[in-house]
């Protein structure tokens, strides 16, 4: 007898998609993480065009997950813990609208949960500045080029990976150990 697993998707952007992909793929219940682009006006964007900041696209990840194992709210908890949602169009040295903090809900429930999470975090005063994460309609998702998929796994010794991604993975392992595979 084959077990049927119902999955959902979530699309999140919080700076460089390599950072998000490297952390979310370690979570129990996450079936896949795909790096890509959404939210812009240029048809068939590629990395070079998105990096100009003129296409309107954000670097995002699209997560396929089993909601019986990990909920959308759980994903949001991780999302808001591993990036700075208070810096407009910036994460560390990465600057531009393509690095904006964004949630692109797949349905009305995700949108409501995202708005509630942002309001709760702001009310708790988790950060000294207000959250600037935008909630934008999910437009067409474009899968990033093959060399972007699994970038941290394939290049752990690359300088950006060591300096920027490794600390985020370490933070995830410390703060969310019970949710890891």
C-alpha positions as CSV (number, residue, x, y, z in Angstrom):
1,X,0.0,0.0,0.0
2,X,1.4,3.4,-1.1
3,X,1.3,6.2,1.5
4,X,-0.2,9.3,0.1
5,X,1.5,12.5,1.2
6,X,-0.3,15.8,0.7
7,X,2.1,18.6,0.0
8,X,1.9,22.4,0.0
9,X,4.2,25.1,-1.4
10,X,5.6,28.3,0.1
11,X,7.5,31.0,-1.7
12,X,9.9,33.2,0.4
13,X,12.6,35.7,-0.3
14,X,15.1,37.0,2.2
15,X,18.2,38.0,0.5
16,X,20.3,35.6,-1.5
17,X,18.4,32.5,-2.4
18,X,21.5,30.3,-1.6
19,X,21.1,31.2,2.1
20,X,17.5,30.3,2.3
21,X,17.8,27.1,0.3
22,X,20.7,25.9,2.5
23,X,18.7,26.3,5.7
24,X,15.2,25.2,4.6
25,X,16.4,22.0,2.9
26,X,17.6,20.8,6.3
27,X,14.1,20.9,7.9
28,X,12.1,17.7,8.5
29,X,8.9,17.7,6.3
30,X,10.5,19.8,3.6
31,X,10.4,17.7,0.4
32,X,12.2,20.1,-2.0
33,X,13.6,23.6,-2.2
34,X,14.0,25.3,-5.5
35,X,15.9,28.6,-6.0
36,X,14.3,31.0,-8.5
37,X,12.8,34.4,-9.2
38,X,9.4,35.9,-9.0
39,X,7.6,39.3,-8.7
40,X,9.1,41.0,-11.8
41,X,8.0,42.1,-15.2
42,X,10.7,40.7,-17.4
43,X,9.8,37.5,-19.2
44,X,12.2,34.6,-18.6
45,X,14.6,36.4,-16.3
46,X,18.0,35.0,-15.7
47,X,20.5,35.6,-12.9
48,X,22.4,38.3,-14.8
49,X,19.3,40.3,-15.5
50,X,17.8,39.9,-12.0
51,X,21.2,41.1,-10.5
52,X,20.8,44.5,-12.2
53,X,17.8,45.2,-10.0
54,X,15.8,46.4,-13.1
55,X,13.6,43.3,-13.7
56,X,11.5,43.7,-10.5
57,X,12.2,40.1,-9.6
58,X,13.2,38.9,-6.2
59,X,15.5,36.0,-5.5
60,X,13.2,33.5,-3.8
61,X,12.9,29.8,-2.9
62,X,9.9,27.7,-3.5
63,X,9.5,25.1,-0.8
64,X,7.4,22.0,-1.2
65,X,6.5,20.7,2.3
66,X,4.4,18.1,4.1
67,X,2.0,20.2,6.3
68,X,1.4,17.1,8.5
69,X,5.1,17.3,9.5
70,X,6.0,21.0,9.3
71,X,3.4,23.8,9.0
72,X,3.5,27.1,7.1
73,X,3.8,28.9,10.5
74,X,6.8,26.7,11.3
75,X,8.4,27.8,8.0
76,X,7.7,31.4,8.9
77,X,9.4,31.0,12.3
78,X,12.5,29.8,10.5
79,X,12.3,32.5,7.8
80,X,12.1,35.3,10.3
81,X,14.9,33.8,12.4
82,X,17.5,33.4,9.7
83,X,17.4,36.7,7.9
84,X,17.0,40.3,9.0
85,X,13.4,41.3,8.0
86,X,14.0,45.0,9.0
87,X,16.4,46.0,6.3
88,X,14.8,47.3,3.1
89,X,16.1,45.7,-0.1
90,X,19.2,44.4,1.7
91,X,20.7,41.5,3.5
92,X,24.2,42.1,4.6
93,X,26.3,43.2,1.7
94,X,23.7,42.1,-0.8
95,X,21.7,45.2,-1.8
96,X,18.9,45.8,-4.3
97,X,15.2,45.1,-4.7
98,X,16.1,41.5,-5.8
99,X,17.2,40.9,-2.2
100,X,14.0,42.2,-0.6
101,X,12.4,40.3,2.2
102,X,9.2,39.0,0.7
103,X,6.5,36.4,1.3
104,X,4.5,35.3,-1.8
105,X,1.4,33.4,-0.5
106,X,0.0,30.5,-2.4
107,X,-3.5,31.0,-1.0
108,X,-5.6,33.3,1.3
109,X,-4.7,31.2,4.4
110,X,-1.0,31.7,3.9
111,X,-1.5,35.4,3.3
112,X,-3.5,35.7,6.6
113,X,-0.9,33.7,8.5
114,X,2.0,35.8,7.1
115,X,0.2,39.0,8.1
116,X,-0.5,37.7,11.5
117,X,3.1,36.5,12.0
118,X,4.5,39.9,11.0
119,X,2.1,41.8,13.3
120,X,2.9,39.4,16.3
121,X,6.6,39.8,15.8
122,X,6.4,43.6,15.6
123,X,4.2,43.7,18.7
124,X,6.7,41.5,20.6
125,X,9.5,43.9,19.6
126,X,11.7,41.1,18.5
127,X,13.8,43.6,16.5
128,X,14.6,47.2,17.3
129,X,13.2,48.3,13.9
130,X,9.9,47.4,12.3
131,X,9.6,44.5,9.9
132,X,9.7,45.6,6.3
133,X,8.9,42.2,4.8
134,X,6.4,42.6,2.0
135,X,3.6,40.3,1.1
136,X,3.3,40.2,-2.6
137,X,1.0,38.2,-4.9
138,X,2.7,35.1,-6.3
139,X,3.3,35.7,-9.9
140,X,5.1,33.3,-12.2
141,X,7.9,31.5,-10.6
142,X,11.0,31.0,-12.7
143,X,13.5,28.3,-11.7
144,X,17.0,29.7,-11.4
145,X,19.8,28.3,-13.5
146,X,21.1,24.8,-12.6
147,X,24.3,26.0,-11.0
148,X,22.2,27.9,-8.3
149,X,20.4,24.7,-7.2
150,X,22.0,23.2,-4.1
151,X,24.7,25.8,-4.2
152,X,25.8,25.6,-0.6
153,X,25.9,21.8,-0.7
154,X,28.0,21.9,-3.8
155,X,30.3,24.7,-2.8
156,X,30.7,24.7,1.0
157,X,34.2,26.0,0.9
158,X,33.5,29.0,-1.4
159,X,34.2,32.2,0.5
160,X,30.6,33.5,0.4
161,X,29.3,30.2,1.7
162,X,31.8,30.1,4.6
163,X,31.3,33.8,5.5
164,X,27.5,34.2,5.0
165,X,25.7,30.9,4.7
166,X,27.5,28.7,7.2
167,X,26.6,31.1,10.1
168,X,22.9,30.9,9.1
169,X,23.1,27.1,9.0
170,X,24.7,27.1,12.4
171,X,22.0,29.3,13.8
172,X,19.3,27.1,12.3
173,X,21.0,24.0,13.9
174,X,21.1,25.7,17.3
175,X,17.7,27.3,17.3
176,X,15.7,24.7,15.5
177,X,17.5,21.4,16.2
178,X,14.2,19.6,16.9
179,X,12.9,20.4,13.4
180,X,16.0,19.1,11.5
181,X,16.2,15.9,9.5
